[in-house]
């Protein structure tokens, strides 16, 4: 029975020729079949499957130049089988680079194939426009600074969910990454709270308003009693270790909590938030700014900036900001730990109530009839 004109061509003869010793037709076959596939007006399922089988068998065997030429033709073609693109990416070199650059979409498996060679291609993938949410999530798991910066700088995709949380978490200790995240239009101020210390004044204002709105909805525990007097006394003597220990203990934080911030200027901003969270008065905070560190005290502009920060953030908001920056909650004081004065009107009322309760005779027990009737 004669073969139909619509049937796919029989390539078995060419494949047999490719096996002849000293006659390498594989590059020619791959290039010819690639041109036929790309130029075809229409491709049915059978033709695509035949081309996939042929290309996947030849790609690992051809020379680098052939692989590069084929990759630049097949990568932009939306009907190229995914397995063919993965085979080209797995080869590495210029063929892989062409696929990463020109493929309409980068699937999870294609990214894995491109990374299989172990060379530094991840940052280039992260810089591509149109990355899928799965691709962004997968790349953010790498934990490599150059990939994080490429993802943060790439406005061709939306950052959200777990990928955004990972980048923000790393941005706490990476100022360059933090600055890239802070200028993204698709990231809300609520997501950027942990990066408050890296933000410019305008961005800080926006983040601060977001924190104020949520902090006002929750009760704020009372400040530690007498902490302001203790801190000003230690600041006067410039006993920095004791000062930091007292402040940290009052907030329920590690005594080295300032060391998480590398920038000295931002570190003093965090100290100012700590003073506000500890319930100090403005006069006490200003006194500390002028006595604890002479380098700060000599700059009237710097002191003015710190006072402005102290004034513009409420105590509840400063607690929330510190918790977000350090990624740990501040100590809470429960109702059972609330301060109860030993003297004063409140103490007298409480002591009187206690004496009355102690002198009140116990209520008599009421016996019941054995039959369960009325009490006797």
ABEGO torsion letter per residue (X at the ends): XBBBAABBBBAAAAAAAAABBGBBAAAAAAAAAAAAAAABABBBAAAAAAAAAAAAAAAAABBAAAAAAAAAAAAABAABBAAAAAAAAAAEEAAAAAAAAABABBBAAAAAAAAAAGBBAAAAAAABBGBBAAAAAAAAAAGBAAAAAAAAABAABBBBEAAAAAAAAAAAABAAAAAAAAABAABBAAAAAAAAAABBAAAAAAAAAAAAAAAAABBBBBBBBGAAAAAAAAAAAGBAAAAAAAAAAAAGBBAAAAAABABAAAAAAAAAAAAAAAGBBAAAAAAAAAAABAAAAABAAAAAAAAAAAAABBAAAAAAAAAAAAGBBBBBBBAAABBBBABEAAAAAAAAAAAAAAABBBBBBBBBBAAGBBBX
